[in-house]
Amino acid sequence: MEGEPVNVNEFQELARQALPKMYYDFFSGGAEDQHTLKENVEAFRRITFRPRILVDVSRINLSTTVLGYKISAPIMVAPSSMHKLAHPEGEIATARAAAASNTIMVLSSMSSCTIEEVASSCNAIRFFQLYVYKNRDVAAQLVQRAERNGYKAIVLTVDAPMLGRREADIKNKMIVPPLKNIEGLVSTEVDNDEGSILEGFAKGALDASLCWRDIGWLRSITNLPILIKGVLTREDAIKATEVGVAGIVVSNHGARQLDYTPATITVLEEVVHAVGGKVPVFLDGGVRRGTDVFKALALGAQAILIGRPVIYGLAAKVEYGVSR
Ligand code: FNR
């Protein structure tokens, strides 16, 4: 590639060149046939605009608010695991880029920098993404540390009762040897000879029995607002508003969990309609262009989140790459 990368696809190519195959496959891949992985992106491309002319666009304002926090543009950092596999500076570099870009970073339960390290390294507005472990004390401790360290919301991920079948990781025997600090891994015995080490972790640690009544448990251990991440239907959107979440993230986990879920942009309107303005609706999955962001906003999202684009920026050009 000649010169500076000019779009996310070019950053992806730089990341591919920079990373060991095992890690690139882990970051870029999806579950099984990767049908939804392709669709998340393709479904955006099928939507075209109906542009109106002769409107004064000489002054534009991209800022918006999320749970009352003002951000410079409706683009947030989605939670993704183990940024140190993309670059040794890991989530700290990502958080600094989020701060410089005046937006919100959602730190993953599977972060390779600690909750405290990320909090003390920058003044980004941070939310904390939670996986709920069989051992509820582990989850409760994570939540309490996030709250103590100034994270402003809990993003409860509900589409990972067990790990999606990511066949590249199984083939590569994906391992994470140099990272001792991964928040959600430290308290678990990881052991899995057959598949990837992550699969072993998920089978051993994640609570596959998590269900709607557990939102009450989460509310009982924190005062932070709770966003629910992984909603794809009107039925679940209505339930989520009934249990009192502060917001909904339409997500299929970047197509890494259940393959053949719909592309997120195709179900956004359904969810927005069901929610009826009671809480804000966010979206992630396949957002690669400013025009994709605009499409999501036009279909009712308050803001979107990006997962892989952040990682590609980090792998290619560290903090500057994430900002770009
Ligand atoms: C993720 N995602 C994710 N989600 C979550 O709630 N907790 C996590 O730890 C992770 N980890 C993770 C790792 C990697 C490598 C990826 C690519 C994704 C899902 C993430 O939050 C988001 O839903 C998707 O990444 C959005 O899709 P795009 O932007 O990657 O297409």
Residues whose N, C-alpha, C, O or C-beta is under 5 A from the ligand:
A	BS01	FNR	F26 F27 A78 P79 S80 S81 S108 S109 M110 Q129 T157 S251 H253 G254 D284 G285 G286 V287 L305 I306 G307 R308
